[in-house]
Amino acid sequence: MQLPPDERVIPHIKRLIWIYFWLLIFEGALRKWLLPRFSDPLLIVRVPVVLAIYLLAIKAHVFPRNGFVFSLAIIAGLAWPIGALVLEPYLSWKPLLFVTGYGFRSNFLHLPLIFVIAKVFSSDDVKKMGWWILLLLIPLTLLVAMQFSASPDAFINRTAGTGEAQQITAGGGKIRPPGTFSFISGMIFYAAASAAFLIYGALSRGTYRNWLLFAAGFALVVTTAVSGSRSVLLAILIVVASLAVIILVRPSAINSFGRNLLIVVAVGLIVTRLPIFKEGLEILGERFTASAEAGETTVAGDLLTRVTSGFQEGFYVLTKAPAFGYGLGIGTNAGAKFLTGRSMFLLAEGEWTRVLLESGPIVGFAFIVWRILIAFRLGLLSLRLLRSGEVLPIILYSACFLTLVNGQFGQPTNLGFAVLLGGLCLASTNLDYYRIRPAENERPTAGDPPVKRLPRRSPHAERLHQTVAPREQPNGAADR
Protein backbone atom coordinates (compact mmCIF):
# COMPACT_ATOMS: atom_id res chain seq x y z
CA MET A 1 0.00 0.00 0.00
CA GLN A 2 1.41 3.38 -1.04
CA LEU A 3 1.81 5.94 1.73
CA PRO A 4 0.20 9.41 1.52
CA PRO A 5 2.32 12.04 -0.27
CA ASP A 6 4.73 14.08 1.83
CA GLU A 7 3.74 17.66 1.07
CA ARG A 8 7.00 19.05 2.46
CA VAL A 9 9.03 17.46 -0.37
CA ILE A 10 6.66 18.38 -3.22
CA PRO A 11 7.97 21.98 -3.65
CA HIS A 12 11.52 20.66 -4.09
CA ILE A 13 10.37 18.28 -6.81
CA LYS A 14 8.60 21.15 -8.55
CA ARG A 15 11.77 23.24 -8.49
CA LEU A 16 13.74 20.42 -10.10
CA ILE A 17 11.10 20.08 -12.82
CA TRP A 18 11.50 23.79 -13.53
CA ILE A 19 15.28 23.29 -13.68
CA TYR A 20 14.63 20.48 -16.19
CA PHE A 21 12.56 22.96 -18.24
CA TRP A 22 15.20 25.70 -18.20
CA LEU A 23 17.98 23.26 -19.11
CA LEU A 24 15.88 21.97 -21.99
CA ILE A 25 15.52 25.49 -23.35
CA PHE A 26 19.14 26.61 -22.86
CA GLU A 27 21.33 23.50 -22.97
CA GLY A 28 21.79 24.10 -26.70
CA ALA A 29 23.14 27.57 -25.96
CA LEU A 30 25.62 26.03 -23.52
CA ARG A 31 26.74 23.49 -26.13
CA LYS A 32 27.07 26.06 -28.95
CA TRP A 33 28.29 29.29 -27.40
CA LEU A 34 29.18 29.14 -23.71
CA LEU A 35 30.77 25.71 -23.15
CA PRO A 36 31.43 24.23 -26.61
CA ARG A 37 34.34 22.12 -25.31
CA PHE A 38 31.90 20.30 -23.06
CA SER A 39 29.30 19.79 -25.75
CA ASP A 40 29.27 15.98 -25.47
CA PRO A 41 28.94 15.78 -21.66
CA LEU A 42 26.17 18.39 -21.83
CA LEU A 43 24.11 15.88 -23.82
CA ILE A 44 23.24 14.28 -20.49
CA VAL A 45 23.11 17.44 -18.37
CA ARG A 46 19.47 16.74 -17.45
CA VAL A 47 20.16 13.18 -16.28
CA PRO A 48 21.27 14.21 -12.74
CA VAL A 49 18.15 16.37 -12.47
CA VAL A 50 15.94 13.45 -13.48
CA LEU A 51 17.60 11.14 -10.97
CA ALA A 52 17.22 13.73 -8.21
CA ILE A 53 13.53 14.10 -9.08
CA TYR A 54 13.05 10.34 -8.82
CA LEU A 55 14.83 10.14 -5.46
CA LEU A 56 12.70 12.94 -4.02
CA ALA A 57 9.57 11.44 -5.57
CA ILE A 58 10.30 8.15 -3.81
CA LYS A 59 10.90 10.02 -0.55
CA ALA A 60 7.63 11.94 -0.99
CA HIS A 61 5.73 8.75 -1.93
CA VAL A 62 4.73 10.18 -5.33
CA PHE A 63 6.95 8.08 -7.57
CA PRO A 64 4.55 6.44 -10.05
CA ARG A 65 3.61 2.85 -9.37
CA ASN A 66 1.34 1.97 -12.24
CA GLY A 67 1.18 -0.48 -15.10
CA PHE A 68 2.99 1.84 -17.50
CA VAL A 69 6.01 2.27 -15.24
CA PHE A 70 6.15 -1.41 -14.29
CA SER A 71 5.95 -2.55 -17.93
CA LEU A 72 8.57 0.03 -18.95
CA ALA A 73 10.88 -1.32 -16.23
CA ILE A 74 10.46 -4.85 -17.59
CA ILE A 75 11.21 -3.77 -21.18
CA ALA A 76 14.24 -1.76 -20.02
CA GLY A 77 15.43 -4.66 -17.87
CA LEU A 78 15.44 -6.86 -20.95
CA ALA A 79 16.78 -4.33 -23.48
CA TRP A 80 19.94 -3.33 -21.59
CA PRO A 81 21.42 -6.79 -20.84
CA ILE A 82 20.40 -8.13 -24.27
CA GLY A 83 22.05 -5.15 -25.94
CA ALA A 84 25.18 -5.66 -23.85
CA LEU A 85 25.35 -9.36 -24.76
CA VAL A 86 24.98 -8.57 -28.46
CA LEU A 87 27.78 -5.95 -28.40
CA GLU A 88 30.09 -7.75 -25.96
CA PRO A 89 32.07 -9.67 -28.64
CA TYR A 90 32.88 -6.43 -30.47
CA LEU A 91 33.45 -3.81 -27.75
CA SER A 92 35.54 -3.51 -24.62
CA TRP A 93 33.73 -2.80 -21.37
CA LYS A 94 34.11 1.00 -21.49
CA PRO A 95 32.48 1.68 -24.90
CA LEU A 96 30.03 -1.13 -24.20
CA LEU A 97 28.88 0.54 -21.00
CA PHE A 98 28.72 3.98 -22.57
CA VAL A 99 26.81 3.00 -25.72
CA THR A 100 24.25 0.78 -23.99
CA GLY A 101 23.94 3.22 -21.08
CA TYR A 102 23.21 6.08 -23.46
CA GLY A 103 20.67 3.89 -25.21
CA PHE A 104 19.02 3.16 -21.85
CA ARG A 105 18.98 6.87 -21.06
CA SER A 106 17.45 7.68 -24.46
CA ASN A 107 14.73 5.04 -24.44
CA PHE A 108 13.71 4.59 -20.83
CA LEU A 109 15.25 6.81 -18.14
CA HIS A 110 13.24 10.00 -18.67
CA LEU A 111 9.80 8.52 -19.38
CA PRO A 112 8.59 7.99 -15.76
CA LEU A 113 9.01 11.74 -15.35
CA ILE A 114 5.75 12.13 -17.30
CA PHE A 115 3.88 10.61 -14.37
CA VAL A 116 5.90 12.46 -11.72
CA ILE A 117 5.00 15.78 -13.34
CA ALA A 118 1.35 14.75 -13.29
CA LYS A 119 1.64 13.80 -9.62
CA VAL A 120 3.06 17.11 -8.40
CA PHE A 121 1.88 19.72 -10.93
CA SER A 122 -1.59 21.25 -10.66
CA SER A 123 -3.43 22.83 -13.57
CA ASP A 124 -2.21 26.20 -12.31
CA ASP A 125 1.39 24.98 -12.52
CA VAL A 126 0.78 23.92 -16.11
CA LYS A 127 -0.64 27.34 -17.00
CA LYS A 128 2.30 29.05 -15.31
CA MET A 129 4.76 27.08 -17.43
CA GLY A 130 2.66 27.99 -20.46
CA TRP A 131 3.01 31.66 -19.52
CA TRP A 132 6.78 31.32 -19.54
CA ILE A 133 6.74 29.42 -22.84
CA LEU A 134 4.78 32.25 -24.47
CA LEU A 135 6.95 34.95 -22.91
CA LEU A 136 10.21 33.27 -23.93
CA LEU A 137 8.94 32.91 -27.49
CA ILE A 138 9.34 36.68 -27.96
CA PRO A 139 13.15 36.88 -27.41
CA LEU A 140 13.56 33.50 -29.12
CA THR A 141 11.92 34.94 -32.23
CA LEU A 142 14.33 37.88 -32.20
CA LEU A 143 17.22 35.41 -32.01
CA VAL A 144 15.76 33.26 -34.78
CA ALA A 145 15.34 36.33 -37.01
CA MET A 146 18.97 37.31 -36.39
CA GLN A 147 20.14 33.79 -37.22
CA PHE A 148 18.07 33.80 -40.40
CA SER A 149 19.55 37.12 -41.52
CA ALA A 150 23.16 36.21 -40.64
CA SER A 151 25.49 34.21 -42.87
CA PRO A 152 25.63 30.42 -42.31
CA ASP A 153 29.17 30.64 -40.91
CA ALA A 154 28.41 33.44 -38.42
CA PHE A 155 29.09 32.83 -34.75
CA ILE A 156 25.40 33.04 -33.95
CA ASN A 157 24.80 30.12 -36.33
CA ARG A 158 27.48 27.77 -35.07
CA THR A 159 26.66 24.17 -34.23
CA ALA A 160 27.25 22.38 -30.94
CA GLY A 161 30.87 21.58 -30.14
CA THR A 162 34.10 22.94 -31.57
CA GLY A 163 33.89 21.50 -35.10
CA GLU A 164 33.45 23.31 -38.41
CA ALA A 165 29.99 21.91 -39.17
CA GLN A 166 27.13 24.25 -40.05
CA GLN A 167 23.43 24.24 -39.37
CA ILE A 168 21.05 22.63 -41.87
CA THR A 169 20.40 24.95 -44.81
CA ALA A 170 16.97 26.08 -45.99
CA GLY A 171 17.96 27.42 -49.41
CA GLY A 172 18.80 30.88 -50.66
CA GLY A 173 21.97 30.96 -48.56
CA LYS A 174 19.93 30.74 -45.34
CA ILE A 175 20.06 28.20 -42.51
CA ARG A 176 17.16 26.78 -40.54
CA PRO A 177 17.57 28.88 -37.37
CA PRO A 178 17.52 26.76 -34.20
CA GLY A 179 17.28 29.59 -31.65
CA THR A 180 18.89 28.54 -28.37
CA PHE A 181 18.58 24.86 -29.29
CA SER A 182 21.30 22.78 -30.87
CA PHE A 183 19.28 22.10 -34.02
CA ILE A 184 16.03 23.15 -35.69
CA SER A 185 14.18 20.24 -34.04
CA GLY A 186 14.07 22.23 -30.80
CA MET A 187 12.21 25.08 -32.46
CA ILE A 188 9.76 22.60 -33.99
CA PHE A 189 8.63 21.39 -30.58
CA TYR A 190 8.82 24.81 -29.00
CA ALA A 191 6.61 26.24 -31.75
CA ALA A 192 4.08 23.45 -31.16
CA ALA A 193 4.05 24.11 -27.40
CA SER A 194 3.70 27.86 -27.98
CA ALA A 195 0.81 27.32 -30.40
CA ALA A 196 -0.92 25.09 -27.83
CA PHE A 197 -0.79 27.65 -25.02
CA LEU A 198 -1.58 30.48 -27.43
CA ILE A 199 -4.78 28.75 -28.54
CA TYR A 200 -5.67 27.92 -24.96
CA GLY A 201 -5.15 31.54 -23.95
CA ALA A 202 -7.43 32.65 -26.76
CA LEU A 203 -10.15 30.20 -25.67
CA SER A 204 -10.01 30.92 -21.92
CA ARG A 205 -10.89 34.31 -20.54
CA GLY A 206 -8.27 35.94 -18.33
CA THR A 207 -5.71 33.12 -18.34
CA TYR A 208 -3.11 35.24 -20.13
CA ARG A 209 -3.08 38.98 -20.76
CA ASN A 210 -3.96 40.23 -24.24
CA TRP A 211 -0.55 41.87 -24.66
CA LEU A 212 1.13 38.50 -24.15
CA LEU A 213 -1.20 36.75 -26.60
CA PHE A 214 -0.66 39.50 -29.17
CA ALA A 215 3.14 39.48 -28.81
CA ALA A 216 3.39 35.67 -28.76
CA GLY A 217 1.08 35.33 -31.75
CA PHE A 218 3.17 37.85 -33.66
CA ALA A 219 6.35 35.98 -32.71
CA LEU A 220 4.94 32.58 -33.66
CA VAL A 221 3.99 33.74 -37.16
CA VAL A 222 7.43 35.26 -37.73
CA THR A 223 9.16 32.14 -36.38
CA THR A 224 7.17 29.92 -38.73
CA ALA A 225 8.02 32.05 -41.75
CA VAL A 226 11.77 32.32 -41.12
CA SER A 227 12.23 28.75 -39.83
CA GLY A 228 12.76 27.35 -43.33
CA SER A 229 11.30 24.13 -41.93
CA ARG A 230 8.21 22.37 -43.18
CA SER A 231 8.11 20.46 -39.90
CA VAL A 232 7.59 23.68 -37.92
CA LEU A 233 4.57 24.47 -40.07
CA LEU A 234 3.28 20.90 -39.75
CA ALA A 235 3.65 20.89 -35.95
CA ILE A 236 1.65 24.13 -35.67
CA LEU A 237 -1.04 22.91 -38.08
CA ILE A 238 -1.53 19.77 -36.00
CA VAL A 239 -2.07 21.89 -32.89
CA VAL A 240 -4.48 24.17 -34.76
CA ALA A 241 -6.34 21.04 -35.91
CA SER A 242 -7.24 20.40 -32.26
CA LEU A 243 -9.75 23.24 -32.67
CA ALA A 244 -11.69 20.98 -35.03
CA VAL A 245 -11.86 18.30 -32.34
CA ILE A 246 -13.02 20.88 -29.81
CA ILE A 247 -15.72 22.11 -32.18
CA LEU A 248 -16.98 18.56 -32.73
CA VAL A 249 -16.96 17.50 -29.08
CA ARG A 250 -17.52 20.77 -27.21
CA PRO A 251 -18.59 23.54 -29.65
CA SER A 252 -19.55 25.90 -26.81
CA ALA A 253 -15.85 26.20 -25.90
CA ILE A 254 -15.20 28.07 -29.16
CA ASN A 255 -17.67 30.86 -28.36
CA SER A 256 -15.02 32.72 -26.37
CA PHE A 257 -12.63 32.73 -29.33
CA GLY A 258 -14.52 35.48 -31.12
CA ARG A 259 -13.34 38.21 -28.78
CA ASN A 260 -9.74 37.47 -29.80
CA LEU A 261 -10.43 37.49 -33.52
CA LEU A 262 -9.41 41.13 -33.73
CA ILE A 263 -6.01 40.26 -32.24
CA VAL A 264 -5.55 37.56 -34.88
CA VAL A 265 -6.41 39.96 -37.70
CA ALA A 266 -4.13 42.68 -36.31
CA VAL A 267 -1.21 40.28 -35.95
CA GLY A 268 -1.70 39.06 -39.51
CA LEU A 269 -1.78 42.56 -40.97
CA ILE A 270 1.39 43.65 -39.16
CA VAL A 271 3.44 40.52 -39.73
CA THR A 272 2.75 40.29 -43.46
CA ARG A 273 4.28 43.73 -43.95
CA LEU A 274 7.64 42.75 -42.46
CA PRO A 275 10.43 42.26 -45.05
CA ILE A 276 11.91 39.33 -43.10
CA PHE A 277 8.50 37.62 -43.11
CA LYS A 278 8.22 37.94 -46.88
CA GLU A 279 11.76 36.65 -47.40
CA GLY A 280 11.26 33.72 -45.06
CA LEU A 281 7.91 32.83 -46.59
CA GLU A 282 9.47 32.90 -50.05
CA ILE A 283 12.22 30.44 -49.03
CA LEU A 284 9.73 28.17 -47.29
CA GLY A 285 7.52 28.26 -50.37
CA GLU A 286 10.49 27.36 -52.57
CA ARG A 287 11.08 24.24 -50.49
CA PHE A 288 7.51 23.09 -51.02
CA THR A 289 7.68 23.96 -54.73
CA ALA A 290 10.97 22.12 -55.20
CA SER A 291 9.48 19.04 -53.59
CA ALA A 292 6.44 19.17 -55.89
CA GLU A 293 8.51 19.80 -59.03
CA ALA A 294 10.70 16.82 -58.21
CA GLY A 295 7.61 14.70 -58.64
CA GLU A 296 7.52 13.66 -55.01
CA THR A 297 4.07 14.89 -54.02
CA THR A 298 1.81 17.91 -53.55
CA VAL A 299 2.25 20.33 -50.69
CA ALA A 300 -0.45 18.59 -48.63
CA GLY A 301 0.90 15.21 -49.63
CA ASP A 302 4.41 16.23 -48.61
CA LEU A 303 3.22 17.17 -45.11
CA LEU A 304 1.33 13.89 -44.83
CA THR A 305 4.35 11.91 -46.00
CA ARG A 306 6.51 13.52 -43.32
CA VAL A 307 4.11 12.13 -40.72
CA THR A 308 3.69 8.61 -42.10
CA SER A 309 7.15 7.80 -43.52
CA GLY A 310 8.65 6.84 -40.17
CA PHE A 311 5.85 4.39 -39.47
CA GLN A 312 6.08 2.75 -42.90
CA GLU A 313 9.84 2.22 -42.62
CA GLY A 314 9.39 0.70 -39.16
CA PHE A 315 6.94 -1.90 -40.41
CA TYR A 316 9.31 -2.69 -43.28
CA VAL A 317 12.23 -3.63 -41.00
CA LEU A 318 10.06 -5.42 -38.43
CA THR A 319 10.61 -8.81 -40.09
CA LYS A 320 14.17 -8.07 -41.18
CA ALA A 321 15.81 -6.99 -37.91
CA PRO A 322 17.89 -9.58 -36.00
CA ALA A 323 16.00 -11.29 -33.19
CA PHE A 324 18.01 -9.45 -30.52
CA GLY A 325 18.96 -6.42 -32.61
CA TYR A 326 22.39 -4.89 -33.17
CA GLY A 327 22.75 -3.47 -29.65
CA LEU A 328 21.02 -0.86 -27.50
CA GLY A 329 22.26 2.69 -28.15
CA ILE A 330 24.21 1.93 -31.32
CA GLY A 331 21.63 3.73 -33.45
CA THR A 332 21.88 7.04 -31.58
CA ASN A 333 24.08 9.86 -32.80
CA ALA A 334 25.98 9.93 -29.51
CA GLY A 335 26.62 6.19 -29.67
CA ALA A 336 27.83 6.49 -33.25
CA LYS A 337 30.14 9.37 -32.37
CA PHE A 338 31.66 7.41 -29.51
CA LEU A 339 32.31 4.43 -31.78
CA THR A 340 33.33 6.19 -35.00
CA GLY A 341 34.24 9.73 -33.97
CA ARG A 342 31.43 11.15 -36.12
CA SER A 343 27.84 12.03 -35.25
CA MET A 344 25.77 10.00 -37.70
CA PHE A 345 22.94 7.50 -38.06
CA LEU A 346 24.58 4.06 -38.08
CA LEU A 347 21.28 2.21 -38.38
CA ALA A 348 18.48 4.52 -39.47
CA GLU A 349 17.15 8.05 -39.00
CA GLY A 350 13.56 6.96 -38.33
CA GLU A 351 12.74 6.28 -34.68
CA TRP A 352 10.77 3.07 -35.07
CA THR A 353 13.44 1.68 -37.37
CA ARG A 354 16.18 2.58 -34.90
CA VAL A 355 14.37 0.96 -31.98
CA LEU A 356 13.68 -2.26 -33.92
CA LEU A 357 17.22 -2.53 -35.28
CA GLU A 358 18.75 -1.81 -31.86
CA SER A 359 16.62 -4.11 -29.71
CA GLY A 360 15.10 -6.55 -32.20
CA PRO A 361 11.50 -7.27 -33.22
CA ILE A 362 10.50 -8.58 -29.76
CA VAL A 363 11.84 -6.13 -27.19
CA GLY A 364 11.94 -3.25 -29.68
CA PHE A 365 8.36 -3.83 -30.77
CA ALA A 366 7.25 -4.05 -27.14
CA PHE A 367 8.75 -0.61 -26.51
CA ILE A 368 6.99 0.82 -29.57
CA VAL A 369 3.68 -0.63 -28.39
CA TRP A 370 4.31 0.94 -24.96
CA ARG A 371 4.71 4.36 -26.57
CA ILE A 372 1.57 3.90 -28.65
CA LEU A 373 -0.44 2.86 -25.59
CA ILE A 374 0.61 5.81 -23.45
CA ALA A 375 -0.23 8.19 -26.30
CA PHE A 376 -3.60 6.45 -26.70
CA ARG A 377 -4.38 6.69 -22.98
CA LEU A 378 -3.45 10.38 -22.89
CA GLY A 379 -5.68 11.02 -25.90
CA LEU A 380 -8.60 9.11 -24.40
CA LEU A 381 -8.29 10.94 -21.10
CA SER A 382 -8.03 14.31 -22.89
CA LEU A 383 -11.21 13.59 -24.86
CA ARG A 384 -13.09 12.66 -21.69
CA LEU A 385 -12.01 15.91 -20.06
CA LEU A 386 -13.02 17.83 -23.20
CA ARG A 387 -16.58 16.55 -22.80
CA SER A 388 -16.54 18.16 -19.37
CA GLY A 389 -15.42 21.48 -20.84
CA GLU A 390 -11.66 21.21 -20.21
CA VAL A 391 -9.90 22.16 -23.46
CA LEU A 392 -6.27 22.42 -22.28
CA PRO A 393 -5.53 18.65 -22.18
CA ILE A 394 -6.60 18.03 -25.79
CA ILE A 395 -4.66 21.06 -27.03
CA LEU A 396 -1.49 19.95 -25.24
CA TYR A 397 -2.07 16.41 -26.48
CA SER A 398 -2.03 17.64 -30.07
CA ALA A 399 1.42 19.11 -29.39
CA CYS A 400 2.96 15.94 -27.97
CA PHE A 401 1.30 12.76 -29.23
CA LEU A 402 3.39 12.38 -32.40
CA THR A 403 6.58 12.92 -30.42
CA LEU A 404 5.55 10.30 -27.87
CA VAL A 405 4.73 7.78 -30.58
CA ASN A 406 7.52 8.37 -33.10
CA GLY A 407 9.83 11.14 -31.86
CA GLN A 408 13.59 10.61 -32.01
CA PHE A 409 14.39 9.93 -28.36
CA GLY A 410 18.08 9.56 -29.19
CA GLN A 411 18.13 13.35 -29.67
CA PRO A 412 18.09 14.96 -26.18
CA THR A 413 15.87 17.90 -27.14
CA ASN A 414 13.24 15.70 -28.77
CA LEU A 415 13.16 13.43 -25.73
CA GLY A 416 12.93 16.37 -23.36
CA PHE A 417 9.94 17.91 -25.11
CA ALA A 418 8.16 14.54 -25.38
CA VAL A 419 8.49 14.04 -21.62
CA LEU A 420 7.73 17.63 -20.63
CA LEU A 421 4.70 18.09 -22.89
CA GLY A 422 3.41 14.61 -22.09
CA GLY A 423 3.70 15.38 -18.38
CA LEU A 424 2.01 18.76 -18.77
CA CYS A 425 -0.81 17.15 -20.75
CA LEU A 426 -1.38 14.56 -18.02
CA ALA A 427 -1.03 17.16 -15.26
CA SER A 428 -3.61 19.40 -16.96
CA THR A 429 -6.20 16.72 -16.23
CA ASN A 430 -5.68 17.25 -12.47
CA LEU A 431 -9.07 18.73 -11.68
CA ASP A 432 -8.49 17.71 -8.09
CA TYR A 433 -4.86 18.54 -7.33
CA TYR A 434 -4.01 16.27 -4.48
CA ARG A 435 -3.95 17.56 -0.96
CA ILE A 436 -2.44 15.89 2.10
CA ARG A 437 -5.12 14.70 4.47
CA PRO A 438 -4.79 16.71 7.74
CA ALA A 439 -3.66 14.94 10.84
CA GLU A 440 -6.12 14.47 13.69
CA ASN A 441 -4.62 17.38 15.60
CA GLU A 442 -4.77 19.58 12.49
CA ARG A 443 -8.50 19.30 11.82
CA PRO A 444 -10.05 22.66 10.86
CA THR A 445 -11.61 24.59 13.72
CA ALA A 446 -14.83 26.52 13.69
CA GLY A 447 -12.99 29.72 12.89
CA ASP A 448 -11.15 28.34 9.87
CA PRO A 449 -12.47 29.12 6.39
CA PRO A 450 -14.37 26.25 4.78
CA VAL A 451 -12.37 23.94 2.56
CA LYS A 452 -13.52 24.05 -1.03
CA ARG A 453 -14.38 20.61 -2.32
CA LEU A 454 -12.93 19.91 -5.73
CA PRO A 455 -14.47 17.64 -8.37
CA ARG A 456 -13.32 14.05 -8.41
CA ARG A 457 -11.64 12.33 -11.29
CA SER A 458 -13.35 9.59 -13.17
CA PRO A 459 -12.31 6.01 -12.34
CA HIS A 460 -10.46 5.95 -15.69
CA ALA A 461 -8.42 9.02 -14.78
CA GLU A 462 -7.83 7.63 -11.30
CA ARG A 463 -6.33 4.43 -12.69
CA LEU A 464 -4.03 6.41 -14.99
CA HIS A 465 -2.79 8.69 -12.20
CA GLN A 466 -2.65 5.88 -9.62
CA THR A 467 -3.47 8.13 -6.72
CA VAL A 468 -4.17 6.87 -3.22
CA ALA A 469 -7.79 6.37 -2.27
CA PRO A 470 -8.91 7.67 1.14
CA ARG A 471 -9.76 5.06 3.71
CA GLU A 472 -13.44 5.87 3.65
CA GLN A 473 -13.52 5.32 -0.14
CA PRO A 474 -11.60 2.10 -0.69
CA ASN A 475 -13.31 1.22 -3.95
CA GLY A 476 -13.92 4.51 -5.71
CA ALA A 477 -12.15 7.48 -7.24
CA ALA A 478 -10.21 9.54 -4.72
CA ASP A 479 -9.32 13.15 -4.17
CA ARG A 480 -5.62 13.79 -4.26
Buried (B, 14 or more C-beta within 10 A) or exposed (E): EEEBBEEEBBEBBBEBBBBBBEBBBBBBBBBBEEBBEEBBEBBBBBBEBBEBBBEBBEBBBBBBEBEBBEBBEEBBEBBBEBBBEBBEEEBEEEBBEBBBBBBBBBBBBBBBBBBBBBBBBBBEBBBEBBBBBBBBBBEBBEBBBBBBBBEBEEEBBBBBBEEEEBBBEBBEEBBBBBBBBBBBBBBBBBBBBBBBBBBBBBBBEEBBEBEBBBBBBBBBBBBBBBBBBBBBBBBBBBBBEBBEBBEEBBEEBBEEBEEBEEBBEEBEEBBEEBEBBEBBBEBBEBBBEEBBEEEEBEBEEBBEBEEEEBBEBBEEBBEEBEEBBBBBBBBBBBBBBBBEEEBEBBBBBBBBBBBBBBBBBBBBBBBBEBBBBBBEBBBBBBBBBBEEEBBBBBBBBBBBBBBBBBBBBBBBBBBBBBBBBBBBBBBBBBBBBBEEEEEEEEEEEEEEEEEEEBEBBBEEBBBBBBBBBEEEEEEEBBBB
